[in-house]
Amino acid sequence: MSNKIVKRISLLPLILLVSCGDGKDEEEFKFYALKEAASQQLELTVEASGTVEAISSIEIKSKASGQILFLGAEIGDYVEEGVVLARIDQRTPTNTLAQANADLEVAKVRLSNAKNQFERSKRLHDEGNISDKSFEDAQESFSSARAQLVRAEVFLENARIALDDTSVRSPIAGTVISRPAEVGQVITSPTSAVGGGTLLMEMADLDNVRVRALIDEIDIGKISIGQEVTLKVSAYRDKKFLGIVSKIEPMSRVDQNVTTFPVLIDIENKEKLLLIGMNTDVEIEILNEKVALALPAGSLRTRKDILSVAPLLNIKQEQLNNFLANKVDGENFDTYIVLKKTSKGAIPTWIKTGKTDLNYVEVKEGINLKDTVYVLPSEGLIKYQQKFSERVKNRFG
C-alpha cells in the first residue's frame, strides 16, 4: 500500500436557498458558507505500510565438518548466551588432536637431540677438531628442529580449535528464527570460503524489533528522527503499538514510477507479539498543534480563480482589477486571497498562511480574530450550480 496523507475532510455546507411562490419573493442562491477566523487544533498524519524486521540478528554457523549429532533448539525457542546449540561428530578432530600431541613430543625430542649435537659440534669446532662444513650442518639441523617444534605447536593449537568447533554455542541471548540444518545431516564447512562455515540456524533479539516503512517522496520531508509512530498489525487489530523513527535511509526506491524512501521505526516488543515478517499499518503524526488563528482551506483563493467567484458576491470588476493590479510576494505558495465579509460587502484580502491539516490553514497575517470570510466551492462546482440555478429559475419563474 502506498503511503498517503490522512485527514478526514469535512465538507462545509454550501447553501442553496430557493424562494418561490407568488412571484413576490426573488429567488436567492447562495453558493457559500460564512466562517469566523478562530484558533484551531491542526492534526495531520502520514499513513504507510511496513514489515517487521529484527534489529539485531546473527547467523549461527559451524566451522567443523562432519555429521550433526545434536541440535539444541527449535524455531521459536528462546536461548540464553553460551548454551550449546549443536554438536558435530568429534571422531576426526579427536584423532587429529591425538596425532598433533604425538607430533609435538617427537618434535621436542628432535630439538633436544639437535641442540646437544649443535653444542658438541660448536665445542669441537672451536678446538679445531671438525671442519666448518660439519659445524654448519649441525647448526642447520638445530635450526630446523626448532622450526619443526613451532609447527608442531601450531598444529596442536589448530587441532584443539577444530575439536572445540564441533560444539557450537549461542553467541547472544535471543530467539531462533530459522533452522535449515537437521540432526544426521553431514556438512562440509570450508572455513576459507567467504561464507565462513555451514549455516545451522539464525537467531534474533525480539525484545526490540524494527519496521521498515516506505514513505512517498512528497511526504519524506515531513518525517524526522525521533518522531512517534503508531502501528497496527492484522493479528491484533484492537491493539496499537508505539514506535520511534530511528533512521531515514538516503537511497530511494522506485516502483511503478512511484518514488519512496525507507523509514526505519524501532519498537519495544517485550511481549514478543510482533513477529518477523508481519505486515503493519503505520501512522506517523506530522502535525498536532493548536494555532492562534486559522481559516477553512476552502476559503483560500488564488489570483486565477478569484475571477470566477467574485461576481457571486457582487464584487465589481473595477474593484477586483485594482486589487489584483500589483503582484504580491509568495502568491500560490504561502500567500492567498480570502473574501472578507464587511458592512460594505465582500472585500478581497491578501493573507499570509502557515501550517495546514488540509481542512484548516494557519493565518499569520492579513486578518484578525473573529473576522468573517466566505467559503466557496471550486470553480467547476460553481459553474454547475449556476446552470442548476438557471433551470430552477426557468421552472419556477
N, C-alpha and C positions, 0 to 999 in steps of 0.2 A: 504494500500500500504506500503510495507516495504521500509525503507529509503535506500538511496544509495548515493554514492559519484558521483557527476555530473561534468563532464568536457567533452567538445566536443574535441575529439581526432582527430587531423588532421594527415592523413597518409602521411608521407614523400614519395616522388616519388621514386620508385625503377626502375632503368633504365635498360632496356633490349634492347640492340642495336644489330642488325643483319646486317652484311655487306655480301652481296652475289652478285655474278655476274660471272665474267670470271675466278674466282679462284685465282686472284692475291691478293685480299684482304682476310685477315684472319677474320673468324667470331669472334666478340667480344661480350662477355656477361658481363654486369656489374650489379651485384646484390647489388648495394649500392648507397647511395647519400652522398654528402660531406656537412658538416655543420661547420661553424666557431663558436668558443666559444665567447659568447657575453652576454651583460646584457639582462635581460628578466623579464617581468612582470608575476608573478605567481599568478593564480587565481583558487580557488577550493571551491566548496560548497557541503554541505550535504543536500540531499533532503529527506523529510519525509512527512507524513500526520498527521493531528491532528484534534481535536474537540474543538470548542469554549465552555468555561465554565465561570460561574460567579466567580469572585474573592471573592466577599462578597455577601452572600445570607442569608436570615433568614426566618424561618417558623413562620407564624402568627397563633397562637393557641388561642382557647377560654378555659378559666378555668371555665366558667359558663356552667350550663346545662339548657336546655330548647329549645324553638323554635326560630330559626333565623328569626328575623323580618326585618332586613335590612343588605345589603351588599353594601359597598360604592365604590367598584372598580371592574372593569372587567380585564381580562387578557390583558396585554399590556398597561394598564393605568399607568401613572407616578403619584406618590403620594408623597406629602410633609410629613415630620415628624410631628407626632401629630394629623393627620387627622383621624377621626372616620372611621374605615373600616367595622365594624359590630356592630349590636345591638342584644342582646338576650332578650327574654321575661323577664321583670323585676318583674312580679307579685309575684312570690315566694320569691325572695330576698327582695322585699319591705316589704312583710308581716313578714319575718324573722327579718328584721331590727326593725319594729314596736314592735314585741314581745320582742326583746332584749332591747329596750328602756324601756318597761314596767317592764321587769325583773330587770333592773338596779334600777329603782325607788323603787321597792319592797325591793331590797337588801339594799338600803340606809336607808329605814325606819326600817328594821330589825336591821341593825347595830346600828342605833340611840337608839332603844329600848334596845338592848343588852348592849350597852355602859352604859346607865342610870342604868340598873339593876345591872351591874357589880360594878359601883361606889357606889350604895346604899348598896350592899352586902358587899363590902370592908369596908365601914364605920361601918356597924353593926358587922362585924366580928372582927374588931379592938376593938369594945366596948364589945365584948364577948356575943353578943345577938343572934348570929346564929352559927350553927356548922360549922366545917371545910368542911364537905361534901356539905352543901348548898353554901358556898363560892366558892368551886371548881366547882360546877355545873354552877354557874353564870359566872365564869371565862371561862369555856369551851364554853358556849353559845356565849360569846363575841368574842372569837377567831373564832368560826365557822361562825359568822355573817361577820367578816372581810374577811374571805376566800370566802364566797359567793359573797361579793361585788366585789372582784378581778375577780372571774369567770364571773360575770355579765358584768364587764367592757371589759373583753377579748371577750366574746360572742358578745357584741355590736360592737367592732372593727372588728371582723371577718365578721359580718353581713354587715358592711359598705363596707369592701373589696369585699365581694361577690356581692354587688349591683354595685360597680364600675366595677367589672369584666364583667358585662353584656354589657359594652361599650368597644369595642376593638379598640385601636388606633395604628397607624403606628409608630413603634419604630425608623424607619430610613426613609430617603428620597430615593425612588427607584421605580422600575418598577415591577408591578405584573406579575410574570411569570407562575403562576398556581393558580387555584381556584377550589378545589374539592367540596366546600360547595355550597349550593343553599338556596335562601330565602324560608322559610317554612319548612325547614328540622329541625327535632328535634334531638338535640345532647345530649349526656351524656358524661361529662368530669370528669373522676376520677382523680383529681389532684394528688392523692397519687401514681398513676401509673408512670412508668418510662417515658412514653411519655409526661406527664405533660399537658394534655388537648387535645382538638379536633382540628385538622388541618383545618383552614379556607382558607388560601391562602399562597403563598410563594412569597417573594419579593427579588429583587436583584438590586445592583447598576451596571447599564450597562454603566456608563461613562468610566469605565475601566474593561476590560474583560481579560480572560486568555485562552490560547490554550495549550492543553496537547498533545505533540508530542512524538511518540515512536521512539527512536534512537537506531540503532543497536549497540551492544556492541563493535564492531570493531571501530566505529566512536565516541563513547561516550567520549573517552579521548581527542578528539579534540574540545569538547564543553566546554565553561566556562561561569560562571556567568557574566552578563553584555554584552555579545555578541549581536550584532544587528541581527535581523531576518527579512526576507521578507516573507510575506504571501499573498496568493490569495484564494478567495472563488468563487464558481461557479456562485453565483448571481452577482458578479462584476468582470468579467474576465479581464477587462481593468484597474482595479484599484489595486494598491499594498498597502498593509497595513504594517506598520513597528512596530516591537516589540522588546523587550529586554528579554534575557534569565534571569529568576528570580530564578530558582531553578532546580537542578538536583536530582531527587529522588534516594535514595540509594538502593531501593528494585527493583530487575529486574523482568521482566515478560517473560514467556516462552510460545510461541505459535508455534506449529508445528516445534519444535526443533530450533526455532529462538529466541534468547535472546535479549531483548530490554530493555531500561531504559526510564522511563517517564521524559521528559524535559518540564518545565513549562515556558511559554512565555507570558509576560504581554504586553497588547496593549491598547493604549488610544482609546476610542470609543465614542468621543463626539457627532458624528453624528448618533450614535445608528444604524449603518449599520450592524455591526456584532451581530448576534442573537445567543442565547444559543442553542447549538447542531449543529451548522453549521460545515460542514467538510471543512478543509483547506488544502492547499498545502503549505508546509513550506520549505524555503530555508535558511540554516544557512551558512554564509560565514566563512570558516575556514582558508582561506589563500587569501591574497590580498597584495602582496609585490613585489617590484622590487628588484631583486638581481643583484649583480655586474657581476656575471659570471654564465652562465648556458649552458647546452648541451641538445639535444633531448634525451628523455628517451630511444629511440631506439638505441642510440649509446653505451649504457652500456652493458657490457658482464660479465659473471661470469667465473670462472675457468673451469667449465664444458663445457659451450657452445662455449668458445673461440676456442676450438679444431676443431669445425665444420666450423667456418668461416675463420680461419687463412689461410687455403690453397687457398681460393678465392682471397686473396690479396698477394699471393706468399710469405707468411711468412714461413721461413724454420723451419722444425720441431726442429732442434737443437737450433735455436734461441728461439723458444717457450718454449722448455724444460728448458733452462737456466732461462728464465723469470719466469716460474712457479715453480722453484726449491724450493723457500722458501715461507712458509705460511705468509700471511700478516694479521695483526690485523684488525678486522672489516669486513672481507670478507663476502659478501652477506647481510651485514647489512647496513653499510654506505660507504663501500669501494668496488669499482668495477674496471673493466678493460675497457679502451677505446683504439681504434686503431687510433693512431695519424698519420696524413699524414706528411711525411718529404721528403726531397730531395733524401733520400735513400730508400724511400718506406714506407709502413705501419709499425709502431712500436707500440707494446703493451705497455700501460702505466697505472699504478695504479692511481686512483683518489679517493679523499675523498668527499662524497656528503653531502648535507644538505636537504633543503626543496624541495618538488616536487608538481607539479599540474597534474601529470600523463603524460603530454606532454613533459615538460621540468624538468630538475633536476638541482638544485643549485650545483655548484662545489666550494669546499672550498680549495682544494689542488690538485696539480698534473699537471695542465695545465695552460696556460696563455691566456690572452685576444687575440682573433683572431687566436689562434691555430685551425687547421682544423682537424676534426675527421671523420671517416667513420661511416655511419648509415646503418646498415644491418638488414634484416628481421630475423624472427625466424628460428630456425634450421629446422623445418618442411617445411617452405616455401622455404628455400634454397634447400633442397633435391628435392622438386617438380620442382623448376626452373632448377636444374641441369639435371633432367630427360628430361625436356622440351627442354633444350639446345641440348641434345644429339639427340632428334628427329629432331630438326631443322637442325643440322649438317649433319645427315644422309640424310635428304631430299635434302639439297642444296649442300652437299659436292661433 
